[in-house]
Amino acid sequence: MYKRVSLFACCLSVVLTLVCQACALPQGKNGSDRYVVVLSMDGFRADYPEKACTPTLDSLERVGVRADFRPCFPSVTFPNHYAMATGLYPDHNGLVNNAFYAADLDEVYSSRDGKAVANPAFYGGEPVWNTAQRQDVNTATFFWVGSETAVNGRQPSIWKPFDSKVPFKNRADSVIAWLQLPESIRPHLIMWYTEEPDATAHGASPDSPATIAMAEKLDSLLAYFFAEARKLDVFDKIDFIVLSDHGMATSYPERYVNLNDYLPRDSFDFIFDGVPTLLYTKESYRETAYQILQKIPRIKAYKKEELPERLMYGKRSRVGDLVIIPDIGTSVQFREQSSPRFGGNHGYDNAATEMQAIFYAAGPSFKKNTRIQTSIPNVNLYLLLTTLLNIEPSPNDGEQEQVQQLLK
Ligand SMILES: [Zn+2]
């Protein structure tokens, strides 16, 4: 019923006509007159555009390219945003989870710990804004993981410390304002971010009316943003990308697992529970813990060296020596008090349908009206951005063919 009402409203809405004069104009010969604007909408699952009324995203597909975007494992926010920024899998970029223990630094990283987030020692590789700045291309970020700290002593020309209180519209207005700065200081690469629909879906579950309504609200934000962008002198030179970092699965209380029911907490040096769970065992207990974990339903427990190769995960010392990947829909905690709840969660196997993310791109460089049939690993974003900006990439895990299939 909800969907029907939503579609009716959709029919009444004015479909955004992005069909650009842009496509008819000559492309720049080098990076200097090109612009790229990337928006990441956290947790925007690949199938939301089919479930919600998203006329702006639909029009982006008509005038550009759409693909499913495959997150890295673990399918959580910090490792994936930094993987997109560096073109490196989490094992290679150093951010192996939203929270982990780094033996090389003897420090704990947590996305909720401002001091750790600001410590450049956690961040490996070269974020694309640094690659660009090194080559005299100005960049700006409005919240992107890694841009709040000086990795290798560099940061974007403009960046912001994360503050969820900044309304999304203000973020959009800032991006538009930056594209009107004097040419000498105008950023040519802009990356911005919304923490929705992730937050709503965690609370209400991905298929809830609240989450679908949030997806539609974000589409309206996009409609506003593109309407403003069309007024810019440089509109015809901008390549736009709208993507997400991962999807979302419904979590069911009856599938909840509390490791505290099976394992003694004092046998571990560090525990980071959730999806996935990373355990750093005391050496003498490792085999016992591993054997016990094998008997617990609805989870898969691996010694880090035995993780499936396709996950590209576990070679780094920062990964716990035991890694637990729950089945879709199962949440895992290691707590004195169990707190099973209904809602949404992610971090699962990155091949799971529910974890797939969105990728839309439109502008002078991209093919038109094209749906890519295979899903694109998100580490290719770095190589795509350096290609669009015509700058020299640093070593990365992207593949040129993956990038090329999107371009004219
Ligand atoms: Zn989330």
Residues whose N, C-alpha, C, O or C-beta is under 5 A from the ligand:
A	BS01	ZN	D198
